[in-house]
Amino acid sequence: MNMAQHIRENQLELVRFVWCDLHGMTRGKTLTASAAIKALDNGVGMVSTAMLKDTSDRTAFKVFEANIATDLPGFEYANTLTLHPIPSTFKILPWADKTGWVQCQPAFPNGEWVPYDTRYQLTHALNKLSQHGLGMVCGLEIEFHIYKLRDPVHGENLDPDMAAWPGPSPCVSLIHPGFSLLSETCVDMAEEPLRIVQHTAQALGLPLLSLEVEFGPSQVEAVFDATDALTAADNMVLFRSAAKQALRRAGYHATFMCRPPFAHIMSSGWHLHQSLVHLSDGSNAMMRDTTASATHTPPSNALHSLSAVGAHYLAGLLAHAPAMTALSTPTVNGYGRFQPNALAPQSAVWGRDNRGAMLRVIGQAGDTATRIENRLGEPAANPYLYMASQIHAGLHGIEQQLTPGPSTDSPYTTHTSNNNEVDDTAALDTTHTLTHHIPSNLQVAIQALQSDTVMCDGFGEAFVHYYARIKASEYQRFEAAQDRDEFQRREYFARI
């Protein structure tokens, strides 16, 4: 059944044509049913400055100055882009009456796709991966916070006398007291909002596996089954948007901000489980063959758990970790998470089933679920950029046959690694040099991205310039803020 049939047969009255912006948030227009059917062929116009906003909704480029045509061609004078619907993403929203939802891809007036679109960037990366006969499968493990709105109808962030740019954050209370990991009592206290998340996710067809109480006050976790990478990224965009809207209607506030603005909280991470598959038969390309001689190598060697392709991919992730951080941890708030012994990484190391390492290798020879878990990301990350960064880094490791060096048992001490070429069936060379430390703030991470030639080539110099310009606007305003905590309340807690 096509979209037009869905709209007619379900008697929809409205359809939201949405687009995922640089910051992973959805924007777009709501059309009546008859207009939506027409827009399936022609698309929907959108002002181009929507693609140039920082996290406060300020336009980071000067679109009304003469040099904009050189600095950012195609965006002159706040012109119009066209959002073209992606039929595979169409949903009927369970919380909004007779309302459909479809994600869109922006195009220039001449019909060319806009290369600054983040979904376009992931499809481009997946196309590069496919040239090696490989695809990517991702599982999502997302920590976030749910709070009860103290005054959901007339909350102070809705008071017109307090309107600002951006506005104040909502006044909230906890749904559970925290500091009791996986507590059944806390689950029972939080049952109402968790049920809303469950029913919303399942009604949308999202592959939800579990909802869990995390360690921090009001902190929860959602885990989703693995799908192909593009579907996983689409699911992440939809889940965040849906959870926030459905919970808001019931008097709750969900935030995917890493560190909410309260004294006693725990940071939230987004742990990205990833594996490569052979496009020819769908088999796991990271799985170590049980008959391979290298399975007898010591556990500290990546070939003990991974195929040679998997080991090279792992090495690529390690080699480009600083640049990758700018895309997996894209807010100034997220860098407070990188603390010792906090189940968050501090340096680019890998370990076997080690939750303190940046990269956790899971599986063993013959295990079809063999995968790499990257623990670097925050839940506010744009999923398309997070996943594309893995592909560009990992492909460099495969193409150059980089080695990851030995695993770590102590991820919060200084470690070393190496990037030497290896034979596909040989044990990895364990000589090593000083490893990368994770950038200490967003500015350092952006600089690492700009100086990483592999990542610049993968995303394109123009995209990296665009991304760095918008994130620099955010960082500069944070640095200039008189009250940085209030900056984060308004910029992140109220909006992300």
C-alpha positions as CSV (number, residue, x, y, z in Angstrom):
1,M,0.0,0.0,0.0
2,N,1.4,3.4,-0.9
3,M,1.2,6.6,1.2
4,A,-1.8,8.0,-0.6
5,Q,-3.7,4.8,0.1
6,H,-2.7,4.9,3.7
7,I,-3.9,8.5,4.1
8,R,-7.2,7.7,2.4
9,E,-8.0,4.3,4.0
10,N,-7.0,5.5,7.5
11,Q,-9.0,8.7,7.0
12,L,-6.1,10.8,8.1
13,E,-6.7,14.5,8.4
14,L,-3.1,15.7,8.8
15,V,0.3,14.5,7.8
16,R,3.6,15.9,9.2
17,F,6.4,16.2,6.7
18,V,9.5,16.2,8.9
19,W,13.2,16.5,8.4
20,C,16.0,15.6,10.9
21,D,18.2,18.6,11.5
22,L,21.9,18.7,12.3
23,H,21.2,18.3,16.0
24,G,19.0,15.2,15.6
25,M,15.8,17.2,16.2
26,T,12.8,17.0,13.8
27,R,11.4,20.1,12.0
28,G,8.9,20.4,9.2
29,K,5.4,21.3,8.1
30,T,1.9,19.8,8.8
31,L,-0.3,19.4,5.7
32,T,-4.0,18.6,5.4
33,A,-4.7,15.2,3.8
34,S,-5.4,16.5,0.3
35,A,-2.4,18.7,0.3
36,A,-0.2,15.9,1.6
37,I,-1.3,13.6,-1.3
38,K,-0.2,16.3,-3.8
39,A,3.1,16.8,-1.9
40,L,4.0,13.1,-2.4
41,D,5.0,14.0,-5.9
42,N,6.0,17.6,-5.6
43,G,7.5,17.8,-2.1
44,V,7.1,20.6,0.5
45,G,8.9,23.9,0.5
46,M,11.1,24.7,3.5
47,V,13.2,27.9,4.2
48,S,16.8,27.0,3.8
49,T,17.9,28.7,7.0
50,A,16.3,25.7,8.9
51,M,19.5,23.9,7.9
52,L,21.7,26.6,9.3
53,K,20.5,26.7,13.0
54,D,22.6,26.1,16.0
55,T,21.0,24.5,19.2
56,S,19.4,27.9,20.2
57,D,17.8,28.3,16.7
58,R,20.1,31.1,15.7
59,T,21.3,31.1,12.1
60,A,25.0,30.5,12.1
61,F,25.7,31.8,8.6
62,K,25.1,35.3,7.3
63,V,22.7,34.5,4.5
64,F,22.0,38.1,3.5
65,E,25.6,39.0,2.7
66,A,27.2,38.8,-0.7
67,N,29.8,36.1,0.2
68,I,27.2,33.5,1.2
69,A,27.2,32.2,-2.4
70,T,30.8,31.4,-2.0
71,D,30.8,30.3,1.6
72,L,27.7,28.1,1.3
73,P,26.4,27.8,-2.2
74,G,22.7,27.0,-2.6
75,F,21.7,28.9,0.5
76,E,21.6,32.5,-0.7
77,Y,19.2,34.9,0.9
78,A,17.1,32.4,2.9
79,N,15.9,30.7,-0.3
80,T,13.6,27.7,-0.5
81,L,14.6,24.0,-0.4
82,T,12.1,21.2,-1.1
83,L,11.4,18.4,1.3
84,H,10.8,15.1,-0.6
85,P,9.0,12.4,1.5
86,I,10.7,9.0,2.1
87,P,7.8,6.6,1.8
88,S,9.5,3.8,3.9
89,T,9.5,6.1,6.9
90,F,5.7,6.7,6.9
91,K,3.9,6.2,10.2
92,I,0.5,6.9,11.8
93,L,1.1,8.6,15.1
94,P,-0.5,6.8,18.1
95,W,-0.7,9.9,20.3
96,A,-2.1,12.4,17.7
97,D,-5.6,12.0,16.3
98,K,-5.8,11.0,12.6
99,T,-2.2,12.2,11.9
100,G,0.4,10.7,9.7
101,W,4.2,11.3,9.8
102,V,6.8,10.9,7.2
103,Q,10.5,11.8,7.1
104,C,11.8,13.8,4.2
105,Q,15.1,14.5,2.4
106,P,15.8,18.1,1.3
107,A,16.8,19.1,-2.3
108,F,17.9,22.3,-4.0
109,P,15.7,24.0,-6.5
110,N,17.6,22.2,-9.3
111,G,16.6,18.8,-7.9
112,E,20.0,17.9,-6.5
113,W,20.0,16.4,-3.0
114,V,21.5,18.7,-0.3
115,P,24.8,17.2,0.8
116,Y,24.6,18.9,4.2
117,D,21.6,16.7,5.1
118,T,22.7,14.2,7.7
119,R,20.6,11.3,6.4
120,Y,22.2,11.9,3.0
121,Q,25.6,11.6,4.7
122,L,24.8,8.2,6.1
123,T,23.5,6.8,2.8
124,H,26.7,8.1,1.2
125,A,28.8,6.3,3.8
126,L,26.7,3.1,3.4
127,N,27.3,3.2,-0.4
128,K,31.0,3.4,0.2
129,L,30.8,0.4,2.5
130,S,28.7,-1.5,0.0
131,Q,31.6,-1.2,-2.5
132,H,33.5,-3.6,-0.3
133,G,30.5,-6.0,-0.3
134,L,29.6,-5.0,3.2
135,G,26.6,-3.6,5.0
136,M,26.2,-2.4,8.6
137,V,23.8,-3.6,11.3
138,C,23.2,-1.6,14.5
139,G,21.5,-2.1,17.8
140,L,20.5,0.8,20.0
141,E,21.0,1.1,23.7
142,I,19.8,4.6,24.8
143,E,19.9,6.1,28.3
144,F,17.8,9.1,29.0
145,H,15.8,10.9,31.7
146,I,12.1,11.2,32.3
147,Y,10.7,13.8,34.8
148,K,7.2,14.7,35.9
149,L,6.2,18.2,35.0
150,R,5.1,20.0,38.1
151,D,2.6,22.2,36.2
152,P,2.1,20.6,32.8
153,V,-0.7,23.0,31.6
154,H,0.7,26.3,32.8
155,G,4.3,25.5,33.3
156,E,6.7,28.4,33.8
157,N,8.4,27.7,30.5
158,L,5.0,28.5,28.8
159,D,4.5,31.8,30.7
160,P,4.5,34.5,28.0
161,D,6.1,37.0,30.4
162,M,9.1,34.6,30.7
163,A,9.5,34.0,26.9
164,A,13.1,34.3,25.8
165,W,15.5,33.0,23.1
166,P,15.8,30.2,24.0
167,G,13.1,29.9,26.7
168,P,13.4,28.8,30.3
169,S,13.5,25.1,31.1
170,P,10.5,23.3,32.7
171,C,10.0,22.9,36.4
172,V,10.1,19.1,37.1
173,S,10.1,16.4,39.8
174,L,11.6,12.9,39.7
175,I,9.8,9.7,38.6
176,H,12.1,7.6,40.7
177,P,14.8,8.5,43.3
178,G,17.6,6.6,41.6
179,F,20.9,5.1,43.0
180,S,19.3,1.7,43.0
181,L,20.3,0.0,39.7
182,L,17.6,-2.2,38.1
183,S,15.5,-1.8,41.2
184,E,12.0,-3.3,40.7
185,T,10.6,-0.8,43.2
186,C,11.9,2.1,41.0
187,V,10.4,0.4,37.9
188,D,7.0,0.2,39.7
189,M,7.3,3.9,40.7
190,A,8.0,4.8,37.0
191,E,5.5,2.4,35.5
192,E,3.1,5.1,34.1
193,P,5.7,6.9,32.0
194,L,7.5,3.7,31.0
195,R,4.2,2.3,29.8
196,I,3.7,5.4,27.6
197,V,7.1,4.9,26.1
198,Q,6.4,1.2,25.6
199,H,3.0,1.6,23.9
200,T,4.2,4.5,21.8
201,A,7.3,2.6,20.5
202,Q,5.4,-0.6,19.8
203,A,2.5,1.3,18.1
204,L,5.1,2.8,15.7
205,G,6.6,-0.6,14.9
206,L,9.9,0.1,16.6
207,P,11.8,-3.0,17.7
208,L,11.8,-2.3,21.4
209,L,13.3,-5.1,23.6
210,S,13.4,-3.7,27.1
211,L,12.9,-0.6,29.3
212,E,15.2,-0.5,32.4
213,V,15.8,1.7,35.4
214,E,19.3,3.1,35.2
215,F,21.4,4.2,38.2
216,G,20.7,7.9,38.3
217,P,17.5,9.6,39.6
218,S,14.8,9.6,36.9
219,Q,17.2,7.9,34.5
220,V,16.0,5.0,32.3
221,E,17.2,3.0,29.4
222,A,15.6,1.7,26.2
223,V,17.1,-1.1,24.2
224,F,16.2,-1.9,20.6
225,D,16.9,-5.0,18.5
226,A,19.4,-4.7,15.7
227,T,18.4,-3.6,12.2
228,D,20.3,-2.3,9.2
229,A,22.0,0.9,10.0
230,L,19.7,3.3,8.0
231,T,16.6,1.8,9.7
232,A,18.3,2.0,13.1
233,A,19.1,5.7,12.5
234,D,15.5,6.4,11.3
235,N,14.2,4.6,14.4
236,M,16.4,6.7,16.7
237,V,15.1,9.9,15.2
238,L,11.5,8.8,15.5
239,F,11.9,7.3,19.0
240,R,13.3,10.5,20.5
241,S,10.7,12.7,18.9
242,A,7.8,10.3,19.7
243,A,8.8,9.7,23.3
244,K,9.1,13.4,24.1
245,Q,5.7,14.2,22.5
246,A,3.7,11.3,23.9
247,L,5.2,11.9,27.4
248,R,4.6,15.6,27.3
249,R,0.9,15.1,26.6
250,A,0.7,13.0,29.8
251,G,2.5,15.6,31.9
252,Y,6.1,14.3,31.7
253,H,9.3,15.8,30.3
254,A,11.7,13.4,28.5
255,T,15.2,14.7,27.9
256,F,18.1,13.2,25.9
257,M,20.5,15.7,27.3
258,C,23.5,13.8,28.6
259,R,23.8,15.5,32.0
260,P,20.6,17.2,33.2
261,P,21.0,20.4,35.2
262,F,20.7,19.1,38.7
263,A,23.2,18.4,41.5
264,H,22.8,14.7,41.8
265,I,22.5,13.0,38.5
266,M,24.2,10.3,36.4
267,S,25.3,10.9,32.8
268,S,23.4,9.2,30.0
269,G,25.2,7.5,27.2
270,W,24.2,6.1,23.8
271,H,26.0,2.8,23.3
272,L,26.0,1.9,19.6
273,H,26.3,-1.8,18.9
274,Q,27.5,-2.4,15.4
275,S,28.6,-5.3,13.2
276,L,29.4,-5.7,9.5
277,V,27.5,-8.1,7.3
278,H,28.4,-9.6,3.9
279,L,25.8,-8.3,1.5
280,S,26.0,-11.5,-0.5
281,D,24.5,-13.7,2.2
282,G,23.9,-11.5,5.3
283,S,26.4,-13.4,7.4
284,N,28.4,-11.6,10.1
285,A,31.6,-10.3,8.6
286,M,33.1,-9.7,12.1
287,M,32.6,-13.2,13.3
288,R,35.8,-15.2,13.7
289,D,35.6,-18.6,11.9
290,T,35.9,-21.4,14.3
291,T,38.2,-23.3,11.9
292,A,40.7,-20.4,11.5
293,S,44.2,-21.0,13.0
294,A,44.2,-17.5,14.6
295,T,41.5,-18.4,17.0
296,H,44.3,-19.8,19.2
297,T,45.8,-16.4,19.7
298,P,45.7,-14.9,23.3
299,P,42.5,-13.2,24.4
300,S,44.2,-9.8,24.3
301,N,44.6,-10.1,20.6
302,A,41.6,-8.8,18.6
303,L,41.8,-11.9,16.3
304,H,40.8,-14.0,19.3
305,S,37.3,-12.6,19.0
306,L,37.0,-10.9,15.6
307,S,37.7,-11.8,12.0
308,A,40.5,-9.9,10.3
309,V,38.0,-7.6,8.8
310,G,36.5,-6.9,12.2
311,A,40.0,-6.3,13.7
312,H,40.9,-3.8,11.0
313,Y,37.5,-2.1,11.4
314,L,38.2,-1.9,15.2
315,A,41.6,-0.3,14.6
316,G,40.0,2.3,12.3
317,L,37.6,3.3,15.1
318,L,40.5,3.7,17.5
319,A,42.6,5.7,15.1
320,H,39.9,8.3,14.4
321,A,38.3,8.5,17.9
322,P,39.2,12.2,18.5
323,A,37.5,13.3,15.2
324,M,34.6,10.8,15.8
325,T,33.9,12.4,19.2
326,A,32.7,15.7,17.6
327,L,29.9,13.7,15.9
328,S,29.1,11.2,18.7
329,T,29.2,13.8,21.5
330,P,28.1,17.0,19.8
331,T,27.1,19.2,22.8
332,V,29.2,21.0,25.4
333,N,27.2,19.2,28.0
334,G,28.3,15.7,26.9
335,Y,31.9,16.1,27.8
336,G,31.2,16.0,31.5
337,R,30.4,12.3,31.1
338,F,34.0,11.3,30.4
339,Q,35.0,10.6,34.0
340,P,37.1,7.8,35.4
341,N,35.3,4.6,36.6
342,A,32.0,6.0,35.4
343,L,31.3,3.4,32.7
344,A,32.2,6.0,30.1
345,P,35.5,6.1,28.2
346,Q,38.4,8.4,28.8
347,S,40.8,7.2,26.1
348,A,40.6,5.3,22.8
349,V,41.1,1.7,24.0
350,W,39.2,-1.5,23.4
351,G,38.5,-4.4,25.7
352,R,36.7,-7.8,25.6
353,D,33.4,-7.3,27.3
354,N,34.8,-4.3,29.2
355,R,32.3,-1.5,29.9
356,G,35.1,1.0,30.8
357,A,36.7,0.8,27.4
358,M,35.6,3.0,24.5
359,L,35.1,0.0,22.3
360,R,33.7,-3.2,23.9
361,V,34.2,-6.3,21.8
362,I,31.4,-8.8,22.3
363,G,31.4,-12.4,21.0
364,Q,33.8,-15.2,20.2
365,A,34.7,-17.5,17.4
366,G,31.6,-18.9,15.8
367,D,29.2,-16.4,17.6
368,T,26.9,-14.9,15.0
369,A,26.1,-12.0,17.3
370,T,29.8,-10.9,17.4
371,R,29.9,-7.1,17.4
372,I,31.6,-3.9,18.6
373,E,29.9,-1.7,21.1
374,N,31.0,2.0,20.9
375,R,30.4,3.6,24.3
376,L,31.5,7.1,23.1
377,G,28.2,8.6,22.2
378,E,25.7,10.7,24.1
379,P,21.9,10.3,23.5
380,A,21.6,13.7,21.9
381,A,23.9,12.7,19.0
382,N,22.5,12.9,15.4
383,P,22.3,9.1,14.6
384,Y,23.1,9.6,10.9
385,L,26.4,11.3,11.7
386,Y,27.2,9.0,14.6
387,M,26.9,5.9,12.4
388,A,28.5,7.5,9.3
389,S,31.5,8.4,11.4
390,Q,31.9,4.7,12.3
391,I,31.8,3.7,8.7
392,H,34.4,6.2,7.5
393,A,36.8,5.4,10.4
394,G,36.3,1.6,10.1
395,L,36.7,1.6,6.4
396,H,40.0,3.3,6.7
397,G,41.1,0.6,9.0
398,I,40.0,-2.1,6.5
399,E,41.5,-0.4,3.5
400,Q,44.8,0.2,5.2
401,Q,44.8,-3.1,7.2
402,L,45.3,-1.2,10.5
403,T,45.7,-3.3,13.7
404,P,44.1,-2.4,17.0
405,G,47.0,-3.6,19.3
406,P,46.2,-5.5,22.5
407,S,43.0,-5.1,24.5
408,T,42.9,-3.4,27.9
409,D,42.0,-4.7,31.3
410,S,42.4,-1.2,32.9
411,P,40.7,1.4,30.7
412,Y,41.2,4.3,33.0
413,T,45.0,4.2,32.9
414,T,47.3,5.3,30.0
415,H,47.3,2.8,27.2
416,T,49.1,2.3,23.9
417,S,48.1,1.0,20.5
418,N,49.4,0.7,17.0
419,N,48.3,0.8,13.4
420,N,50.5,-1.7,11.5
421,E,49.5,-3.8,8.5
422,V,48.8,-7.4,9.2
423,D,48.1,-10.5,7.2
424,D,44.4,-11.6,7.2
425,T,45.1,-14.8,9.1
426,A,48.1,-13.8,11.2
427,A,48.1,-12.8,14.8
428,L,48.1,-9.0,15.2
429,D,51.3,-7.1,15.7
430,T,51.3,-6.1,19.4
431,T,54.0,-3.3,19.1
432,H,52.3,-0.1,20.0
433,T,52.5,3.7,20.4
434,L,50.7,6.1,22.7
435,T,46.9,6.0,22.2
436,H,44.5,8.9,21.7
437,H,42.8,10.5,24.6
438,I,39.2,11.5,24.1
439,P,38.9,15.3,23.5
440,S,38.2,17.3,26.7
441,N,35.6,19.6,25.2
442,L,33.5,20.3,22.1
443,Q,36.0,22.8,20.7
444,V,38.9,20.4,20.9
445,A,36.8,17.7,19.2
446,I,35.8,20.0,16.4
447,Q,39.4,20.8,15.8
448,A,40.2,17.1,15.7
449,L,37.5,16.6,13.1
450,Q,38.8,19.4,10.9
451,S,42.4,18.0,11.0
452,D,41.4,14.4,10.3
453,T,41.9,14.0,6.6
454,V,40.1,10.6,6.4
455,M,37.0,12.0,8.1
456,C,37.1,15.2,6.0
457,D,37.4,13.0,2.8
458,G,34.5,10.8,4.0
459,F,32.1,13.5,4.9
460,G,33.4,16.1,2.4
461,E,35.4,19.2,3.2
462,A,32.3,21.3,2.6
463,F,30.2,19.3,5.1
464,V,32.9,19.5,7.8
465,H,33.2,23.3,7.3
466,Y,29.4,23.5,7.6
467,Y,29.2,21.4,10.7
468,A,32.2,23.1,12.4
469,R,30.7,26.5,11.8
470,I,27.4,25.7,13.4
471,K,28.9,23.9,16.4
472,A,31.4,26.7,16.9
473,S,28.5,29.1,17.2
474,E,27.1,26.9,20.0
475,Y,30.5,26.6,21.8
476,Q,31.2,30.3,21.6
477,R,27.9,31.3,23.1
478,F,28.5,28.7,25.9
479,E,32.0,30.3,26.6
480,A,30.5,33.8,26.6
481,A,27.5,32.8,28.9
482,Q,27.5,34.5,32.3
483,D,25.7,31.5,33.7
484,R,26.8,28.3,32.0
485,D,24.4,26.2,34.0
486,E,21.5,28.3,32.9
487,F,22.8,28.1,29.3
488,Q,22.6,24.4,29.4
489,R,19.1,24.4,31.1
490,R,17.7,26.5,28.3
491,E,19.7,25.2,25.4
492,Y,19.6,21.4,26.1
493,F,17.3,20.5,29.0
494,A,14.4,22.4,27.6
495,R,14.9,21.4,24.0
496,I,16.8,18.1,23.5
